[in-house]
Amino acid sequence: MATNPASPGDAEERVPYEFAHLSPTHVSVGDLVQRWSDARMRALLARHDDTDGPDPKDLFAELAYGALIAREVTAGRWCVVAELLRAGAVDTWAQIATAVDTTEIEARDGFHHWLTEQVDLRHRTGTIGITDAEAAELYALSEAVTW
C-alpha cells in the first residue's frame, strides 16, 4: 500500500493485524500516542479532501492504537489504589470510583478481583504478584473503607 506523501506516518504502521503484537514493552506510550495521532490526522484529512474518504486501515489503526493506549494507561490503577489504601488516604469507595470513572461497587469488586489475580500470579511464578499476607492486609484495608 502506498502512503500519501502529504500524510504523516508510515504505511507499515497502518496494517491492522500488526497491532495485536504491539505493546508498551515493544513501543513507548509516547510512540503509541504519536501513531494514534498520525492515523487520526490522516483519517481527518481524508474526510476533507477529494478522495473517497479515510482509508479503512487508518480507521483500524486509530481504534487499535487507542485501545492499546487505554489499556496501558489503566493497567496500573489497582496498584495505585493499593498504595492509597496502605497510606490511609482512602475514606470512601466513592473517591476511588470517581477517580477511575466507575461505580463504587465496580471499584471495590475490581480491586478485589485484581487482588485475587495478583495472589494467583504469585502462586504460579513464586516472585511476581502479591503474597497471601500482603493480599490479606490489602483486603482488610479495603473492607475498612466506607461506602
Backbone hydrogen bonds, N-H to C=O, Kabsch-Sander energy under -0.5 kcal/mol:
donor,donor_aa,acceptor,acceptor_aa,energy
7,S,4,N,-2.4
13,E,10,D,-1.4
14,R,11,A,-1.8
15,V,12,E,-1.0
18,E,15,V,-1.6
19,F,16,P,-1.7
21,H,18,E,-1.2
22,L,19,F,-1.6
26,H,23,S,-2.2
27,V,23,S,-2.5
32,L,28,S,-2.3
33,V,29,V,-2.7
34,Q,30,G,-2.2
35,R,31,D,-2.6
36,W,32,L,-2.7
37,S,33,V,-2.7
38,D,34,Q,-2.5
39,A,35,R,-2.4
40,R,36,W,-2.5
41,M,37,S,-2.6
42,R,38,D,-2.5
43,A,39,A,-2.3
44,L,40,R,-2.6
45,L,41,M,-3.0
46,A,42,R,-2.2
47,R,43,A,-1.4
48,H,44,L,-0.7
48,H,45,L,-0.9
49,D,45,L,-0.6
58,D,55,D,-1.2
59,L,55,D,-1.7
60,F,56,P,-2.7
61,A,57,K,-2.2
62,E,58,D,-2.6
63,L,59,L,-2.2
64,A,60,F,-3.1
65,Y,61,A,-2.9
66,G,62,E,-1.9
67,A,63,L,-2.3
68,L,64,A,-2.3
69,I,65,Y,-2.6
70,A,66,G,-2.5
71,R,67,A,-2.6
72,E,68,L,-2.3
73,V,69,I,-2.6
74,T,70,A,-2.1
75,A,71,R,-1.1
76,G,72,E,-0.5
77,R,74,T,-1.5
80,V,76,G,-1.7
81,V,77,R,-2.1
82,A,78,W,-2.3
83,E,79,C,-2.0
84,L,80,V,-2.5
85,L,81,V,-2.6
86,R,82,A,-2.5
87,A,83,E,-2.0
88,G,85,L,-1.3
89,A,84,L,-2.5
91,D,89,A,-0.6
93,W,146,T,-1.9
95,Q,92,T,-0.7
96,I,92,T,-0.9
97,A,93,W,-3.1
98,T,94,A,-2.6
99,A,95,Q,-2.0
100,V,96,I,-2.4
101,D,97,A,-0.6
101,D,98,T,-0.7
102,T,97,A,-2.4
107,A,103,T,-2.3
108,R,104,E,-2.6
109,D,105,I,-3.0
110,G,106,E,-2.4
111,F,107,A,-2.2
112,H,108,R,-2.5
113,H,109,D,-2.6
114,W,110,G,-2.2
115,L,111,F,-2.4
116,T,112,H,-2.2
117,E,113,H,-2.4
118,Q,114,W,-2.6
119,V,115,L,-2.3
120,D,116,T,-2.5
121,L,117,E,-2.4
122,R,118,Q,-2.1
123,H,119,V,-2.4
124,R,120,D,-2.1
125,T,121,L,-2.7
126,G,122,R,-2.6
130,I,118,Q,-0.7
135,A,131,T,-2.6
136,A,132,D,-2.5
137,E,133,A,-2.2
138,L,134,E,-2.7
139,Y,135,A,-2.8
140,A,136,A,-2.4
141,L,137,E,-2.4
142,S,138,L,-2.6
143,E,139,Y,-2.3
144,A,140,A,-1.3
145,V,141,L,-0.6
145,V,142,S,-0.7
146,T,91,D,-1.6
